[in-house]
Amino acid sequence: MRTAAKASVTAVATLIALTIGACGDSSPDDASQATDTPAASTETQRESPTTLTGQDMCAVLTDDDLAPLRDGAVTNAPEPTDDRGLPGCEWPLSDGYGELKVEVFQPVDATVILENAVLSEYPIAGGTVYQQTEDGQSSCRALVKTADTPDGFLLRVLVDGDADDGSVCRSAIPQTEKVLQALGW
């Protein structure tokens, strides 16, 4: 009887081990998916519509340009960004809280976003700001498109900070226009 119970336990243990082993086993398709991860991230790299790098974009705005958005001295330096091969820059607006982030953006479908995810629109040098957040907030998300913006691309503007009149997006128009000019958009 003891031998039968032992054989039964051994059979169950073997079955469990085989089941676990099969779950962890990778088929040829799984192996190619695992090794394709770097290729997949390379595929998400976008071809930039500009020759400017994130570093170049950071050099566009000076401390004088950013002074109207800042509440005092800032010791942190701007940081270049690279969202899937597309350049941008994040400028600190204070040493604690606040930033202006402007970056080239390529959505899957710009038209769908501009038609459905916009709360308000207003003009900017040769184009339109499509504001995605309500006024009166301490942060703003907006997309910008001009007549010279390459097809399929937008300029994404994110501002975390304060504006005297509660319109954080509008407070960053001069800085956004300067970046647009540098991009040639």
Secondary structure, 3 states (H helix, E strand, C coil): CHHHHHHHHHHHHHHHHHHHHHHHCCCHHHHHHHHCHHHHHHHCCCCCCCCCCHHHHHHHCCHHHHHHHCCCCCCCCCEEEEECCEEEEEEECCCCCCEEEEEEECCCCHHHHHHHCCCEEEEECCEEEEECCCCCCCEEEEEEEECCCCCCCEEEEEEECCCCCCCHHHHCHHHHHHHHHHHCC
